[in-house]
Amino acid sequence: MNGWLDRFFDVDMAILKESNPFENSVVRDPWDDVVDVSEINREVSNGILEAIDSVKKMGKSKLLLILGDAGIGKTHLLARIRRLSKKNNFYFSYIEPISSTEDIFSHILKNVITSLEKDNSLNTFLSTLMKKALPKISQNIPLRELIGKYGPSNLADKIIHYVFMNYGRLPRTDFLRVLFHLRHSPTMVYAIKWIMGDELNEEELKTLGVRDTLRDESIAMESLKTLALLLDKPLCLCFDQIEAIYHRFGIEGLSKFLSILMELFNWVSNLCIVIMCQRQIWIDLTNSGELDAAFITRLKESKPLFMRTLSKEESIKLVATRMKLIWKKYKLSPPYPSYPFTPEFIEEVAGEVGWIPRDLIQRFKEFIDILKKKGKIKEIRKREEIEEAEVVEVNIVDIVNEYLGNIEKELSESLSVKEAGNIADQVKNGLFDLLSLISQEKEPLDGLKIYHVERSKKISPTKTAIDALIIIIDSKGKQHKIGVDINWKAGASLSKNIERLQGWIPTNIDYGIIIRIGPIAKSIQNKLPKLKKIKILHVANIKDTAKLVTISKIFNKASSGELTDKRGGIIAVDNNDFRKTVIEYGKKDKLISKLTDLLTKLCKAKTQNKKQEETLIIDEGWLEKLLCKHPELIEKGLNVIEKQKKISASSIDILAKDPNNKYVLIELKKDTANKKALDQILEYMNQFSREYKVNIQELKGIIVCEKATSNLRREATKYPNIKIIERIQEKMKTLKL
Amino acid sequence: MSLKKNTIDEIVKRINALEEYVRKEINAIREMLLQVGNLVVLGEEKKLNELIIEHLRKFGHVSVKDLAKALRLKIRDIKPVITTLYNSGRIGIELPPSKRRSKKISVTGNCIVFLRDKKSKSLYDLFFECYQALMEGKFHPGEGVELPKLWLCVKNKMPSLSREEFKEFILGLEKDRVIELGSIVGKKISENELVIQRGGRTFYYVIKR
């Protein structure tokens, strides 16, 4: 054979011999090693880099919103930004989806430290600070050695002195001591516990040299502010999979999360906050009117960046770059870079998959597999020259199980005690994701119908929220309200959890369950038998909870459109097969079986007790949600238009239209309604008629309450277009739950 | 000797002539095959006049030259069909500027043809008119426009347009990378809403590139 043919032969052989270059099409997190084509969405990555540059120049924080559809490469883009961080002189942080809307700052702080550790940037930061503050002693001596020699607290004190002289008073300089202890083996455990928000005893706090534990959000916020101010380069905070927050906490939770980000933006400088979200979720959110107006204005100023689908040239480049992995390995020169796929063929296939990079890679993976199976490589010019991959019936159950198995396998290899705090976050997410999925099932679980699961539920305006509120209906149709807290902190915090839940029983909840990850102190173990209405589920080994972490991860995937079948079809969170498969998988978890056992015992015990007055309605918000779902309870043929409709300075609980197309304004009262409710609805009707230029006679007002005072009933008779609906709880029980 | 040379020259000349003849015939056959192929590819049952109307429906005003190119045919092949369509009143012809005006219309490559009924002349224009109208008040151009809304808007202005024709038109624009389609995850779509389902995804937004 002549040289050219030899080479040609080698190229074909290499494709057959080498593993499929299109194998990995999904980027799990920004630390994944990815094959990147810098031309794709270059304007978006340039936009982020420009924003970071502006932070460098002005010192003022920037907020960027990146929008794009599923599979378009949002996480891939983050991986690119992370890679560019060293070259472009900034620190990169990746913030995982939150598990509670109550400790967002602490969650961000935890994730920032974890990211800086992963990138070895924490060392760089502390060394740079050392060199600036103590140039004489820190020259050419590694940081750990210095800390070992002088002690972390001593060194930190010297730095704090330098910081005070150069930066003035910073909100939380003692946080610096924690960072130095992170580099000191004997005290590292305390530093990790502090960052994870665990309780520390006085002695441990003294060792670390900090005033307090990370017990509330202001401490986390101040620590973040201190860190950002001291960093020698801007900190890029990347929030990915915002849609997971939307699916878990609803639009209210997402609004709260975004308002916290606004606070961060306003109060902390030297940050570039990058928020990544699906286009559709973002549009729904902005149209709902529930987003903070200030936040919208701020985003309008910063102009969101939209990620685009591929152009013809980019599609060709994407395939060629993957094929290059083979050419590079064997130092081959193919007839053209995308060989054996001609540019025309790539364009044709790109059109078929809607120009979405992930789907294009998946399709080419199939093509290479087909060629390999045949054992012969041929040039493909047109779509009809290659047969379709074997049409395997898409079985979502198998696919979801495969994903679950893979994630669990990966987790069992990577779970470490060091990441306990982060894992506990995911355990919490996984547990409530599972319970939320179960609540959507019609069939009861072990004789109990989990009717409603609400996360980060604030049941008292003055107190912090419980992790979740579960409403259960037993086989006799009785409702039980159960508060669930997850605790992974050591020592005293468990007794705080108990105190907290006890404070809510019996007014707000019937029972409390604390899920404890990690050991239980002996002092508390002795108290446990005395607790009647609060039970503790004990999970001693973190690995036992791998299943729940897996559920949390698959839920994230499904909510961001990353869970796909073999042909790129998206399996979304609301897919029935997805839900059933995950529930089946979750039921096998020991924690879940323990939890359902416990719930059954508690609920049965209550049923046997003497009859109690049942109060299903906890707050107006929940009542509002239920009535929006079942407006027929108020009046037949009612069509809900909007809840919390804003008019002037106030808002109407529910705005609806009746079958005659007349506007109906509904005011909700969970308990007794008095004349004030009538004044309120009249005021709303007046304002509404003015703002929307509707004749007030054309409007209808309805007060929905448990009981109306006689005064209200008497006064209401004067207004023919106002109606009072009482005993709403009783009506709600008629619903087929 | 010279006789032999002359004979050989003659043979070469005849072979050349034959080759030229054969090439011409081959070209003619190839063109005929192309025409047939085109018709087959574009739909066996579709006649040339339907193909022309379909194309004009998509692109509005088109020159005869471009039309022939798009259909991969010669101008002379489509000329009689265009004349028939013109005589039947289905299409209109704009003549290129000329000093002499004859009453009789003769179809040339520079003539502009368009559909007489409202339906197709402006689908392309109407589409972007609706797109612009729906974009007003949007947060950012990258948000795009909801496909069901766009369909209702275009349909209002062009009642004779079918859902399938509109979908085809959209896919044509996407293929030419004039627009891109945005997908949705887990959002409930009512049966009446026009969306594009492809490869397990639901495409709900149209974004101008």
Chai-1 contact restraints between the chains, C-beta under 6 A:
chainA,res_idxA,chainB,res_idxB,connection_type,confidence,min_distance_angstrom,max_distance_angstrom,comment,restraint_id
A,D69,B,G182,contact,1.0,0.0,6.0,A-B,restraint_1
A,D69,B,S183,contact,1.0,0.0,6.0,A-B,restraint_2
A,A70,B,V185,contact,1.0,0.0,6.0,A-B,restraint_3
A,R279,B,G182,contact,1.0,0.0,6.0,A-B,restraint_4
A,Q280,B,I184,contact,1.0,0.0,6.0,A-B,restraint_5
A,I283,B,E143,contact,1.0,0.0,6.0,A-B,restraint_6
A,T286,B,F139,contact,1.0,0.0,6.0,A-B,restraint_7
A,P304,B,H140,contact,1.0,0.0,6.0,A-B,restraint_8
A,F306,B,G142,contact,1.0,0.0,6.0,A-B,restraint_9
A,T309,B,E180,contact,1.0,0.0,6.0,A-B,restraint_10
A,G351,B,K175,contact,1.0,0.0,6.0,A-B,restraint_11
A,V353,B,G199,contact,1.0,0.0,6.0,A-B,restraint_12
A,G561,B,V185,contact,1.0,0.0,6.0,A-B,restraint_13
A,R567,B,G199,contact,1.0,0.0,6.0,A-B,restraint_14
A,R567,B,G200,contact,1.0,0.0,6.0,A-B,restraint_15
A,G568,B,G199,contact,1.0,0.0,6.0,A-B,restraint_16
A,G568,B,G200,contact,1.0,0.0,6.0,A-B,restraint_17
A,G569,B,G200,contact,1.0,0.0,6.0,A-B,restraint_18
A,I570,B,V185,contact,1.0,0.0,6.0,A-B,restraint_19
A,I570,B,R201,contact,1.0,0.0,6.0,A-B,restraint_20
A,A572,B,V185,contact,1.0,0.0,6.0,A-B,restraint_21
A,A572,B,G186,contact,1.0,0.0,6.0,A-B,restraint_22
A,V573,B,G186,contact,1.0,0.0,6.0,A-B,restraint_23
A,D574,B,G186,contact,1.0,0.0,6.0,A-B,restraint_24
